[in-house]
Amino acid sequence: MNLWEAYEKVDKHLNEKLLTIPPYPCVSGKKVQELLDSLENPDPAWGGLDGEILRMVKNPWQRAYQVEYRFKPTKIFNDFMKIIESATYDLMIGNYICSYLSLVPVVEAILRKWSIDKSNEIESVNKKGDFSIYVFEKNLVKYLNEKNNERHSNIKFQKWISNQIKYFDFMIREVFYLRFNASEDGVKKEFNRNRTLHLLDNIEDTVALRDNNTRIFLLLDIIAELYLSLDEELYVNNTFYAEYEKNIDFNLRWKIYLKNAMESIHHTDMTIIQFAFLQQNKKYMSDEQKQKLIEQKELQIQLIQSKR
């Protein structure tokens, strides 16, 4: 089985879960083989292939890289960086409800910015003259494929971008923006913009919420990848010449994300809220445990006050 056969086998399985192989520079031939091994010989303790993708997307280093070298250089993301910064922090502390709900409207906001950015090249309005996500998506995919087909000097990169376009097309056209009656069953019901914003569906489902955070960050990662791929110099500078070891903003984000991700394993204030209030079951936290935490917080408050 060659590289692309392995890639397609892994990605076919992931697409059934509305996931994909992340568009990260670390995805080498070796990494694809590791993902294939996770699919064919899954370790239940680590969540198999799905667990591997979740860890790749949520990895503190990777999220810092995406912010610094994918989102910030992508012009259509600029107006929404405060939301993305806040949502990424929420992801790290385990505040999955806020991270997901914050990013759902960001997808369309970014695509609207893209339609304005390419208004002379890509049609985006319906017969009434209003912006239509479906009109824009259809024409954007056509535009991206045409530009990608012009890449004759780097066939591997051409194939790489082609896979990202397919995932983007599938998610926007067949999943994320489906109307209520077209997304009533199965996994497409879980990751749906209309059901999330209008019905607040799956907000209490811990597993669906975890997976939806992976999906929403993946979708944004791919939008940024596709946008940057249209500018060879911008793409190269933020991929092959990304000097993250010397980048103080990257390293500050990474350390903040890493610290909070490590703390979230234990009883942080966010995990206390989850177990005490979000999980409606006494087995997660008894009243006796809550009382001990009240006393602990009181001591912490007194300590803070004494330092003023």
Buried (B, 14 or more C-beta within 10 A) or exposed (E): EEEBEBBBBBBEBBBEBBBBBBBBEEBEEEBBBBBBBBBEEBEEEEBBBBBBBBEBBBBBBBBBBBBBBBBBBBBBBEEBEEBBBBBBBBBBBBBBBBBBBBBBBBBBBBBBBBBEEBEEEBBBEEEEEEBBBEBBBBBBBBBBBEBBEEBEEEEEBBBBBBBBBBBBBBBBBEBBBBEEEBBEEEBBBBBBBBBBEEEEBBBEEEEBBBBBBBBBBBBBBBBBBBBBBBBEEBBEBBBEEBEBEEBEEBBEBBEBBBEBBEBBEEBBEBBBEBBBEBBEEEEEBEEEBBEEBEEEEEEEEEEEEEEE
